[in-house]
Amino acid sequence: MGIQGLQEFVEQHCPGAVVPVELQRLARGSLVGAGRNRPPQCPLRLVIDAENCLPRLYGGYFTDWVSGGQWNQMLLFLSALSRSCAQANIELVVFFNGALEKGRLHEWVKRQANERQSSQHIVAHVQNKGTPPPKVWFIPPVALSHFVRLALLRFRVKVAQSINDHHLEVIRFCKESGFHGLVAQDADYAAFCPPHYFGASSLKLSRNGKNLTASEFLLPEVARALDLPLERFPVFAALLGNHILPDEDLAAFHWNLLGPDHPLSSLKVRAHQLVLPPCDVVVRAASDYLKAVPNIDDLDTIARDVFKHSQSQKEEKCERFKRAVQYYLEGYKACPRVFHSASLHGPPGQLFIFILPMSRVCISSFYFFFFLADSGEPSVLYLQCRSELANRRGQLPSHPSIPSLMSTPTRSHMDLTTPPRPQIAVEVIRVAEFRHRNGLMHPHVYQVLTTGELKLSVTIEDEGNPELPPACLLYRSARQYTYGILFSLGELRKRAMLPPVLVKEWSAYKGKSPQTPELVEALTFREWTCPTLRRLWLGKAMEDKNRRMRAFLACLRSDTPGMVNPAAVPTQHLVLCCVLRYMLQWPGGRILRRQELDAFLAQAVSPMLYKPEQLQELKIDGLDPRGVQLAALFMRGVEMVLFANDACGQPVPWEHCCPWLYFDGKLFQSKLAKAARDRVPLLELCDGQVARLEKMKQSILEGLSLSRPPMPLPPPPMPPPPPYLPPAMMCQYPPQGIYLRPPGGLVPPHMHMRPRGVPGPPMIPQQGGKLEIAGMVVGQWAGGRRGRGRGLLPPQVVSVGSNMRGQLHGQAAGDKEEAVVPSTDQSAAPHGDVTEAKPIKRGDNGGVGTSADQSESALSSAASVCNTSPFLNALSGCAGYVSDVHSANAALDKEE
């Protein structure tokens, strides 16, 4: 739990520190807090941490959030929120998390594991009950933060994005820019002691839009309840544990604070698992310990006392403890350095300059902000664009022995080394950083350009369904071409040979743990050479605009004449058509069926799409689990479209990329039920918009052959390990993400091919049988699924020790058919895992013997008759039941 346990402690054990407030009333009065007075004529200025407030900004836990998102309903809520704040004289700045935050990667890994488990619960609930899941399993709709950011830009609400450390940048922006309060739900901010701290989970807007309420956490009351001064909160937060020093490393210290006589001391180690004390007990024990410390500034003495019982990496833990304290001190001591909020109201045209030095822990750059007094709008010039990665966690010990569970070093992820990336032009980095910080660009663009890494969150998908691929694998090709555009590989490889450019993707899906990244290679287009990124972003000629659009469409495999024809595909539906066309070209098989494609297009042209009030009253009889997964895959594709569009210089204006123009999850479920279950005519399905639907459908299917699914390509051969990997990583080379591979359950046919005469594993007979020894039945077995209840295959009988030794009962003497029995001789099996069956030639009664290269197991003799595929090993001499069974099994194969 760590520092986050402090938030839970305040909410549950400090009732006097949590009070409900009306923000409009605070805006009308004079807000006094943290030694700062707000004049009544000035607006109430609040910073909202969007990462903690996403469910509230979405509009609440709508019952249909699982269907892909109700985006027009979200747009309606944000419109009412911005209007209410403007009328109440409240100024908002919404801060989004655009930082990679490698230092907090272990926290992200835990969240992805929990969300992945919740997604499986969601899929099982929808499959079993056909109703929306409860909100306890709430997972934000795909790319919710990006679409909230675009909606706020539409309503002219100020937005910003962090670059390196989200929490530090938010609190420094709040304090140094003179804001009066912070809306968040993270205990790290409580340790920073903002002027006013409002809970994001309690932020509510009334239906009439007149009352905006929230809960305020009174930090002085929290300090009074703990009997601990606010000045000691940075050290107190470090003792609880954070991303720099997790609570697992402090477990021994926390148990020692309780003492051996504590009732919970018996739970210290149970079943060889590390058990942490309850958060409320740890909070009170740590505060009592800190009250007894005479000198709070002597961090070395405190660190040695905290880790005096540690048996491994004591010095390294002490250093991380001091870094954790310094982290909170930087946020706690942040204050206005050059100007106050009142100084913004000076003479028109007056220029105010102040310097914001960013965190010494995370970045080594200085930013100059220029404010014009008449507009109050900042114009940001970044003089230095070089940034450093967040401070890294300690390494695992080299020795294999672990003294105790509470001395185990914590590191829940493993990093990989990549070769150097191509150098990016300074103008490009300057533009990318400016647009990123002002919330005008997808955060993946800046992350890939500066760090060569990105994180992909979990998507709602059924891991037991092999028909639909994971979203990370489905859109990997689009990301690979986008990486090639960002690093200008097309032009660079024309001039010289370059080594592969690899990007690290952190993701979690079936068969892939989030603890290890995948190395994905950047690709270039074969048909044409894409210009450099500087030309794409800064070129102003008409030819540059055409190249931007072509690069964007080529990333999504949609570079066709029909997609650029506005008469067939309107601009507001271009993103929809590109994603659907990309999904249809998945090499692993057909993803979209005809009814599903019609449902996507029908809801996009439906007039009900722009009527959220009617959509709220729309009733759906049973959610389709496949429709839920298709909606999640589609929205993940929309997010990849936003990424590719920003990487190519925004050939499509961001106003036309927003999902409320072409998608609503609840409306899609309704159209899918009508198309797939009720089989309604197309005219009724699309509300009379047949011509528009057919034009878009024709453009989507242009040049595609969907008569039969294409076969997946075999994976390329493995190259030798590159020289830049350390020796310890050679055994794990190559990662799965370097090469394209078929999805789970979709194995290429060539991988099943086996030459004739090479025996395969024994197969279960389909007709059942029994075993006789000396004329007595000693065992019997049931048939396979296709053999039971058909009435076509008589039971198989194998006799041992009788006149028909080694033969199958029911075979005539004149039948030219071989009888085989299992053999324990494994000399013919090259790997020792296949038991070969030796044929027994018949005697003088007319039997015909067969050669050893056509041998089969006795348990697979009946199954081999049914295997008519040329890729499978079948007996060519069987004639007993072939004439009776061939036609029936052919029909069954066709049916299945």
N, C-alpha and C positions, 0 to 999 in steps of 0.2 A: 504494500500500500504506500509506504514512504510518506512523502510530503502531502500526497493526496489524502491521506488519512486526517490531516488537519482540517480540510474542508468538511469531511464527514463529521468530525468531532464538533466543529462549530455549529453545524446544522442540527445535530441531535442532542448535544450536551450543553449548549450555551443558548438557551432560549431568549435571553435578554440581548444577545448580540445580533439577532436576525429580526428586523422590523420591516413590515410592508410600507412602501412609499408610493406616492403618485408623482410621476415625473413632471406632469404639467404644473402641479402645485409647487414643486421645487423650482421650476423655471420661472414662475410668477414671483416667488419670494426671493430673498437674499440668502444664497447658499454659503455657509461658512464651514470650512473644514480644512484641516492640515495647515492652519495659519494663513489661509488665503481667503479674502473677501471677494464676492462677485457683485459688482454694481448691478442694480435692478435692470438697467437698460441693456446690459450685455446678455447675449443668449447663453443658455445652459449648454456647455460643450461637453460631449460625451464621446468616448472611444469604445467601440464594440469589437470584441475579439470574435471574429466570424467563426473561427474553428470551434469555439465552445457554444456558439449561439446558432448553429446551422438548423437544428430542428425548429427553433422559434422563428427564424427568418423564413423558413419554408412555409410557415403558417400553422405549425402544430402537427400532431401525429394524425394526419388524414388516414382514414381507414383503407384507402386505396394507394398508399405509398408503394406497395409491393408491385404494382402493375407497371412501373416505369416512371412514375411521377405525374402529378397533376400540375402542369406548369402554368397554365392560365389562372388557376386558383392561387398559386404562389404569387403570380404577377399582381393579382387583385389585392392580396394581402400587403405586399410591399408598397403598392400604390397608396393604400390607406395609411400605412405606417409613415411613409415620407410626408404625406399631406398632414397627418396629425402632428408630427414633429415641427413642420414649418409653421403651422398655426399656433403651436404652443411656444414658439421661440426656442426650440431645441436644435442645436447643431450636432449632427452625427458625422463621425468618420469611422467607417467599417474597415477593420484591418484583417486581411486574409493572410493565411500562412502560405508563403511562397518559397520557404526555405527547405533545403534538403534535410538539414539537421542530422548529420551522421552521428553526432553525440547522443541523440535520442533514438537511435535506430532500434535498440532493444525494446523500448516502449512501443514503437510502431510494430515490431514483430509480435508482441503479445496481443496488441489490438487486432492485428490481422488474423491471428489464430482464433481469437474469440469471435470475430465477425464471420470467419469461415465456418465455425461450428454453428453459429446462429443461422447462416444461410442454409445449412442442411436441415435445421429444424423448420425453417420457413418452407422449404420445398416439400418436406414430409407433411407439414400441416396442410398445405394447399392440395396435395395429392389425396390426402385422406378425407378432408372435410370440405374442400372447395370454397373456403371462406378466407378473408384476409387474416393474417396472423396477428396475435396481440402485440401491443406496442413495446412489450418488454424485449422483443426480438427486433426492435426497430433498427434498420440499417439505412442510412441516408441514401436516397436515390443516386444513381450513378452521376458523377460530375456535378453534384448539387452546388458545391462552392463556386464553381465556374459560372453556373447559370445565375446564381444569386448575385455574383459580381456584375454580370452583364445587365441584370435587371436594375440594380442600383445605379449603374451608369446611365441607364435610360431615364431614370427619375432624378438625375443630377445630384445624387448623394455622393459625397466624397468617399473614395475608396483608396486603399493603399495595400501593398504586399510587402511582406518581410523578405529579407535576402539571406541572412545567415542564421540568426537565433531569433525565433519568433517572439518569445516571451520578453526577452530583453529589449527588443526593438519596440514592442508595444508599450511597455512601461516607460521607456525613455521618451518615446513620442508623446505619451500622455502627460508626463511631468514637465518635460522641457518645452513643450508647446503651450503650456498653460491651460490644459483641459481640466475640467472640474471633477470628472469621475470616469470610472472604467466599468464596463459591463462584460463580465466573464464568468467562468465557472472552473477555476483552476487555483489550487492552493499556492502555487508559485507566486501568484499576484498578491496573495495575502501576506507572504513574506516580504514582498516589495513595498507594502504599505502605501497603496495609491491614495490620492486625496479622498475619494469616495469609491467604495467597492460595491457594485450591484450584481446580484445573482442573475446569470443568463437564463437559467432554467425556469425562473419565475417571471420572466418578461412576458407580459400579456397585453394585448390590445383589445378593447371591448368591440362588440359588433358594430356599434355606431361610430367607432373611431374617435371617441372623445376622451377616453380614459386609457392612459398608458401606465401600467403599474409594474412594480418589480420589488424585490426584497433587497434591502441594504444590509451588508455585513459591517457592523460597527467594530472595527478592529481595536479601539481602546477598551471596549467591553470584553473582547476576547483576552486582551492582555490582563485585564483586571480579574477575569475568571481563572487565568493560569497563574496570577501573581507574578507576572514576568514583564519587564519593561519592553516597549516596542523596539528599543535600540538593540535588544538581544535577539530579535526575531531572525536575522540572517544566520547566526550561529545555531539557533534553535532549529531552523529549517534544515540546515546541513546535518544535524544530529538525527533527524527523522529519516533522511535518505532522499536522494533525487537522482537525476539521470547521470550525474558525474560520479556519485557515490551511492549506489543502490542500497536499499534496506537489507538485501541479503548479506552484503558485506558488514552491516551493522547488527546482524542478528545476535552475535555473541554479546555485544555491548548492551543490547536491549534486554537480553535475558539476565545479564549480570545486574542490571538496574533493579530488576524485580526481586532478586535474591532467591536463595534456595527454599525459604519458608513460604514463598508466594503460592497460593492455591494452583496457579497455572504452571508451576515449574515442572510438573511431571510431563507436560506436553512438549518439553524442549526438543526432544528427538523421538519421533515415533516411526517405527517400521523403516528405519534408515532414510527418512525423509526430513528435510528441513522444514520446521514449523515456526512461523513468526507469531509473536504475541498479538493480541487484538490492538487495533489502532488507538482506541481511546486509552488503553492502559499504557501504551508506548508514549502517547502525547503527554500524559500527566507525569510519567516517570522521567521523561527527558526534560520537562520544565522544572521538576524538582531538582534534578541533577544540575541544571544550568544555574539555578538560583544560588547554589552553594559554591559556584566558581568565583573566586575573588577577582581575578583579572581576566576580563573577557577578551582583551586584545592579545593575550599570550596564546596564540593558536598552536604553537609547537607543544606546549605543555598539555593543552587540552587534547591534542591529537594523540600524544603518547599515552595519556590516561585512557582514552577511548579504546585504543587498540593494544592495550597491554596484554590481553589474553589471546591476541591473534597469533596463529602459528605459521602463517605464510604471508609473504609480501607486506610486511608491516610498514616498511618505509614507503612503499608505493601507495598504500592506503592512506597514510598520513598526508602525503602530497595531494592526493585527490580530495581529502577532507578540506585542506586549506584552499584548494581551487573551488570547491563547492561554497565555502564561506565567502570567498571573493566574488563569486558569481552573484550571490544575493546582495552583497554589499554594493555592487555596481548598480543594481536596480533600486536598492533602498535609498542610496545617496543621490540619485539623479534628481536634479532640480533646475529651474530656469536659470540660465547663466548670463544671457545677454539682454533679454527683453521679457516683459510680462505681457499677459493677454491684453491689458489696457493699452499698451504701447502700439497695438496694431491700428488704433483709431487716430492716426495722425493726419497731417495735411495730405491732400491727394497728391499722388506721385512721389511721395517720400519713400526712400529705399531703406529697408532695415536688413542688416546682415548679421547672421549669427552662425556659429560653427557647432555642429553636433559631432563630437568624436564618438565613433561607435565602440562597441565593447572590445576591450583589449583581448578578451578571451577568443573572440570569433573573427574579428576583421581588423585589418590594418589600414583602413582608409578614412579620410575625412571628407565630409559632405558640406558644401556651402549652400545654404538656403537663402533665396532672395524673396522678400515679401514686398509687394506693392500695397501701400496703405489704402488705396482707393478700392481695390478689389479683394484683398485678402487672399488671393490665389497664389500658391507658391510656384515659383519657376526654379527647378532644381538643375544644377549643373554639377556633374560629378567629375572631379578633376583627376581622381585616381580610381581605376577600375579593377585593380588587382585585389582579389580577396583570398582569404585563407580558409581552409576547412576548419570545422569545429574541432575542439580538442578531443583527441582520441582516447578511447578506453585503454586500460592496461592489458598487457598480453597475458596469455595463459602460461602457467609455469611450465618449464621444460621437464621437470622431474615427474614421473607418472604417479607417485604416491601422494595421496590426499590425506592429511592428518585427521581432519574432522569435517563434518558437513558444514559447520558454521565458519570454516576457514576456506571454503571453496571459492575461488575467484569467479566472478560473475561475468560471463560474456555469452550472450545468446545469439550471436551472429558471427559469421566468418567472412572476411573480406578477401577479394582477389586483386591481383596486380595486373594492370593493363599497360600496353605500350603507350608511348607518348602520342598525343593527339595533334592534328595540324593546328598551327597557330592561327588565331582569329584576329582579323583587323581591328585596330583600336576604335575606329568609327562604329563598327558593328557592335562591339561590346558596350560602347557608350550609349548607343540607341537602345540596345537590349536592356541595359540596366535602368535607363530612364523609364521605358515603357513597362518594365516589370514592376518597379517600385510604385508606379502610379496605377497599377491594376489594369493596364491596357493590353496585356499579353498573357498567353497561357504560361504558367510557371515552368512547365517542362522545357521551354525553349531556353530560358536563361540557365536552368540547371544543367542541361546537356552541354551548352556552350562553355560553361565555367568549370564544371566538375566531371562531365561525362557520365553522369548517373541520373537515374530517376526511380521513383517508387510508383508502383501500380497497385491500387487498392483491390480488395476482394469484390467480386461480382456474384450476384445470386445465380447459382448454377447447380444443377443436379449432377453430382460427381458419379452417380451410378448410371447415367444416361449416356451411352456412347454415340448417340445420334448428333448431339450438339457439341462442338469443340469448346475448350476454355477460351474465354475472351482474350486472355493474354496471347495465346497462340493464334487466334483468328486474325488479330490486327497487328501481328508482329511484322509482317511484310510491309505494311504501310509505315510503321515506325522506322523500319530499316531504310527505306527510301527517304524518309524525312531526315534521318541522321545524315545521310549522304548529302542532302541539300544544305544542312546546317554547317557541315564541314567543307563544303565546296569541293567534293571529291571529283566531280565531273571534270572541272577545269584543271585540278591539280594532277590527276592521273594522265591528262593529255601531255603534260610537260615532263613528268618523271614517274618512275615506278614508286609506289607507296606501299608500305606494309598495311595489313588490315587494320582498320579503325574500329575499335570495339567500344561498346557502350554497356555499362552495367545496369541491368534491370532487376530491381528488387520486387518480387511478386510472390503470390501464393495461390496455387490452384491444385487440382488433382495430380498427385505425384510430385509436387514441387513444394518444398518448404520455404518459408520466407526468410530463413536464417542465412541462406547463401544466395548471392546474386547469380544471374545468368549473363554471360558475355555474348552480346548480340552484335553482329558485324554490320556496319553501315554499307549500303548498296548504292549503285549508280544506275541510271537508265541506260538501256542498250540502244534504244531507237534514236536518241538525240543526247546532246551534251547540255546539261543544265548550267546556266551561268553561275557566277560566284554569288555568295550570299550578299556581298556588298552591292552588287549590281541589282539583285532582286529587291533589296530593301530600299536602296537610295536612288535607283534609276527612275527617271521621270518621262522617258520617251514612250510612245505608244507600243513600240516593240517590247519594251520592258514589261509593260502591263500584260501583254499577250503571253510573254514567257512566264510571268507569275501564275497566270491562270492555267497554263499548260503543265507547269510543274505541280501545281496543286491537284489537278485531275489525274496526272500520271501516278502520283502517290497512291491514289485510291482506285487505280485500274479503270478509270472512267474517261479517258482521253478519246472521246468519240464525238462526231459532229452533232449527234442528237442531244448530248448533255450541254452543249454551249448554245443551243437554240432556245431563246427565251419563249418562243411560241409554243414549244413542246414542254420545256421544263422551266417554269417561272423561277426567278431568282430566290424567292423565299422557300422554294421546294428543292433547290439544288442540293443542299446537304442531305435531305431525305433520300433523293434518288441516288446520290453517290454511295451512301451507306448500303442501301439495298442492293445496288449493283455489285458492290464489293462482297457482300455476304453471299451472293449467288455464285461467285467465282471461287469459292473455297475449294481447294483441290482435294480435300478429304471426302467430298460427297455433297449431296444437296442439303442445304440448311433450310431454305424457305420453300414451302409448298405453294401451289397456285392460290389456294384460299388464303394463306397467310400473307402473300404478297398483295392480294386484293384488299385484305383488311388494313394493311399499313397505308396503302394509297387511299382507300375509302375514308379513313378517319382524317387524313390530311386535307381532303377536299370537302369535308362535311361542314356545313354552316354551324353545327353545334360546337365545333372546336373552340370558337371564340365566345361561347356563352357559358362561363363557369357556373352560373346559378343553375342552369338546366343540367349541367354535368353532375352537380352535387345531388340532384334528385334522381339521377339515372340509376336504375336497379339492374344488377347482373346476377343471373341465376347460376352460380357456380363458377369459380375462377378456373381457368384452364392453366394447369401447371406448365405446359409447354409454352403457352402464351406469356407467362411470367418470365420464363427464361429468355424467350425471344425478345421481349421488351428490354430486358437487362443487356442482352448482347447488342441490340440496336443503339441504346443510349451510350454504351461503351464505344461504339463506332462513332457516334456524334462527338464524343470527347476527343477521339483521335482525329476527327475532321477539324476541330478547333485547333489542335496542336499543329497539324499540317498546314492549316490556313495561316496561322501566325508565323510559322517557319518560312513560308513562301512569300511573305510580305503582305498578307491580307488581301488577296485578289477578290475575295468575297467579303463585303462589309460585315462587321460583326453584328449589325442590326438584323441581317438576314440569316445569321447562323443560330439564332435563339430557338430553342425547342418549342416554345409556345406558338410558333408559326406553323408547325407541321406535326406535332405529336401531343397526345394526351393518353396516359396509360389506361385510364378507366374507359375512355371512348374506344381505344384499341381492343380491349377485352370484349366490349359489346359488339363491335364489328366482327371480331374473330368468331364469336359464338354464332352470329348470324350466318357467316360464310361457311364455317366448317361443320357446325352442328345442325343448323336449321336449313342450310342450302338455299338461302333466299336468292332471288335473281340479282344480277349485278346492278340493274337500274335502281332497285330498292336499297341495295347495300351502300351505294355511293350517293344516295339522296338526289338522284337525277343528274349527277355530274359525270356521266359516262364518257363524254368526249374528252374532258380534262384527264380523267383517269387513264383512258386508253393511250393518249399521247405520252404521258409520263411512263406508262408501262412499256410502250414501244421503245422509248429512249433507253430505258433500263435494260431491256433484253436485246438491244442492238448489238449484233455480232456475236451473241452468245449461243452456244449449242447445248441445250438442256435436255436432249432426248434421253441420254443416259449419263449418269455421273462419271466424270473423268477419274481415271485411276491416279492415285497419288504417286508422285515421283519418288524413286529410291533415294535414301540419304547419300550425300557425297562421301567419298572415302575419307578416313581420318588422316589428317596430316600429322607429322611428328610434333611433339610438344614445343612451343616457342621458347626461346632462350630467356624471356623476361619473367617466367614463372619460377618461384623459388623451388628448391629440391623437395621440400615438404609437400608441395602441391602437385608434384608430378603424377602421383597416384590418382588424383582426382581429375586429371585432364583427360578429355576436354569437357567443359560444362555442357549441359544439354541445350543451352540457348544459342550456341555458336552455329549449329546446323539446323535447318528446317527438318522436322520429323513429322511423320503422320500422327494424328491425334490418337488418344487411347481408344482401343477397340477398332480402329481402322488400319489394319495391317495390309500392306501391298500384297497382291497375289503372288508376286515372285518370291516372297519370303516363305510361302507355303509349298513351293515347288520342291519335289523330291524325285530323283531319277528312279526309273523302274528297277526293281530288284533290291532297292535299299529299304530294309524293313523299318516301319515306323512304330510308335508306341502301341501296345495292345488296345483294341477298341472294344467297347461293351456290345455284345450282340443285341440286335433289336427284337429277336423273337423269343428270347428266354431259352431255358434248357435245363437239363439235369445230368448228373454224373453217376454212372453205374460202375461198381466194382464187383466182379464175379456175379453179375446178374442182379445185384442188390443196389437200390438207389441210396446213395449216401449223401447227396447234396443236390439242390436245385436253386435256380435263380430266376428272377423276373426279367422281362424284356425291357428294352429301351422305350423311350416315350413314343417313338414313331411305330414301334412294333406291337404295343399293347392295344388290344381292343380292335385291331384291324381285321382279324380273321383271315389273313393272307399267308402268314408265316407260321408253320407248325413248330412246336418246341424242338430245340436241338438236344440230342442225347449223345453223350460221349461214353462209350463202354470201355472198361479196362479189365483185362483178365477173363474175357469170354471169347466166343468164336468170332465176334465182331470187334476184336481189339483194335482200338485206335480209330474206328470208323464212326461215322455219323449214322444213326438210325434213320431210316426213311430213304436211303439211297439205294437205288437198284443196282444190280450187278453190272448192268450194261451202261450205266451212266458214266460218262467220261468226266469225272469230277474227282478232285483230290481231297483226301481227308487228312487233316493235320492235327497234331497234338502239341501242346506246349513242350518246349525243351529247355533245359537248364544250361545248355551249352552256349556260352556267350563269346565264343571265339570270333564269331563273325561281326559282333558289335564293336565298332571302332572305339567308342567312348565308354563302353561298359554300362550304358543306361538303357539299352534296348535288348530285350530277350528275343532271340530269333526262334521261330517255329520251324521245325524240320518236317518236310513232307514225308509221308509213309506211302510208298508205292503199293498198289494193289497186286495181288498174286495172279494166278492163272485164270481167274474168273472173269476176265474181260476188262479189268480195270486198266486205266491208262495212267502212268506215272508222269509227274511234272518235274521240271528242273528246279534247282534250289533258288534261282534268282527270281522266281515268282512265288516264293513262300509267303505265307501269312500266318498270323497267330490263330489258334483255334477259337479264341474269344472274339476275333474280328472277321471270321470267315463270312458271316452273314452281312456284316456291315460293309465288307469290301464289295459285295454284289451291288449295293446301292450307290456306291461312290462312282458315278459316271463322269465326274469332272476330269479333264485331262491333266490337272495339276495334282491329282491324288493317285496313290498307288492302288490299282485295282487288279483283281484276278481276271485274266483273259480267258481262262478255260472253264469257267463256271457255266453250267447250262441247266442245273436242276431246277432252280426256282427263278431263273432270270426271266423266262417268258411270262410267268405269273406275276412277278413282283415289279418288273421294270416300269410298266405303265402306271401302277398305283403309286410308286415312290416318286415317279416324275411329277405326278399331280400334287403330291404332298410337298415336294421341293418347290414347285411353283407357288403353292399356297403359302408356304412359310416365307 
